Amino acid sequence: MFISFNDILIFLAIVIGVSLVIAILVLLVMALVRLNQTMSKVNKILNNSAEDIEKTVKNLPHLIESVDKTLTSVDETLNGVNGAFFETKSMNDTVTTVISIVESIVDMVLNLFSKRK
């Protein structure tokens, strides 16, 4: 019996393919084992913290109400600050206008006296 080069290549391809499939299956089993361990740890943590989680969930409505009151207070404070700022700005504009009018009057008086000399 005679073995050709093609037969050897086919045999090698089959061996390599089977090896790759076995390696992938081993890696998949390892990943599933680690996932199972992780899920066990998560379940243990959840079981140990169930009472604390329940207390936290029960306190959420009170917490939300408190945050709502705080945000309302902050909003009112900001509105007050904005109102004071804009009132000051309009007052500054008024003072600036008065100063410019006084400067104009002083310039006119100075020009009047300088022309007489």
C-alpha positions in Angstrom: 0.0 0.0 0.0 1.2 3.4 -0.9 0.6 6.7 1.1 0.5 9.8 -1.0 1.4 13.4 0.0 -2.3 14.4 -0.2 -3.2 11.6 2.3 -0.6 13.0 4.7 -1.9 16.5 4.3 -5.5 15.4 4.9 -4.4 13.4 8.0 -2.6 16.5 9.4 -5.5 18.7 8.7 -7.8 16.3 10.5 -5.4 16.0 13.5 -5.0 19.8 13.7 -8.7 20.4 13.4 -9.6 17.8 16.1 -6.9 19.3 18.3 -8.3 22.8 17.8 -11.8 21.6 18.6 -10.6 19.9 21.8 -8.7 23.0 22.9 -11.7 25.2 22.3 -13.9 22.8 24.3 -11.4 22.7 27.1 -11.3 26.5 27.2 -15.1 26.7 27.1 -15.4 24.3 30.0 -12.8 26.3 32.0 -14.7 29.5 31.3 -18.0 27.9 32.4 -16.4 26.7 35.6 -15.1 30.2 36.4 -18.5 31.7 35.5 -20.1 29.2 37.9 -17.7 30.1 40.7 -18.3 33.8 40.1 -22.1 33.3 40.2 -21.8 31.3 43.4 -19.8 34.2 45.0 -22.4 36.8 43.8 -25.2 34.7 45.2 -23.4 34.4 48.6 -22.8 38.1 48.7 -26.5 38.8 47.8 -27.7 36.3 50.5 -25.4 37.9 53.1 -26.5 41.5 52.2 -30.2 40.8 51.6 -31.3 42.5 54.9 -29.2 45.6 54.1 -30.4 45.8 50.5 -34.0 45.5 51.8 -33.4 48.4 54.3 -31.9 50.5 51.5 -34.8 49.9 49.1 -37.3 50.8 51.9 -35.5 54.1 52.5 -35.4 55.1 48.9 -38.8 56.9 48.9 -37.7 59.0 51.9 -34.4 59.7 50.2 -36.0 60.8 47.0 -38.4 63.1 48.9 -35.4 64.6 50.8 -33.5 65.2 47.5 -36.6 66.8 46.0 -36.9 69.2 48.9 -33.2 70.0 48.6 -33.4 70.6 44.9 -36.4 72.9 45.4 -34.5 74.9 48.0 -31.4 75.2 45.8 -33.7 76.3 42.9 -35.3 79.0 45.1 -31.8 80.2 46.3 -30.5 80.4 42.7 -33.6 82.4 41.7 -33.0 84.8 44.6 -29.3 85.2 43.6 -30.2 85.7 40.0 -32.8 88.3 40.9 -30.3 90.1 43.1 -27.6 90.0 40.4 -29.9 91.4 37.7 -31.2 94.2 40.1 -27.6 95.1 40.8 -26.8 95.1 37.1 -29.7 97.5 36.3 -28.5 99.7 39.2 -25.0 99.7 37.8 -26.4 100.7 34.4 -28.3 103.5 36.0 -25.2 104.8 37.8 -23.2 104.5 34.6 -25.8 106.5 32.7 -25.8 109.2 35.4 -22.0 109.4 35.4 -22.0 109.8 31.6 -24.5 112.6 31.8 -22.5 114.4 34.5 -19.4 114.0 32.3 -21.2 115.5 29.4 -22.4 118.4 31.4 -18.9 119.0 32.8 -17.5 118.9 29.2 -20.0 121.4 28.1 -19.2 123.8 30.9 -15.5 123.4 30.3 -16.0 124.0 26.6 -18.1 127.1 27.4 -15.4 128.6 29.7 -12.6 127.7 27.4 -14.2 129.5 24.4 -14.7 132.7 26.5 -11.0 133.0 27.2 
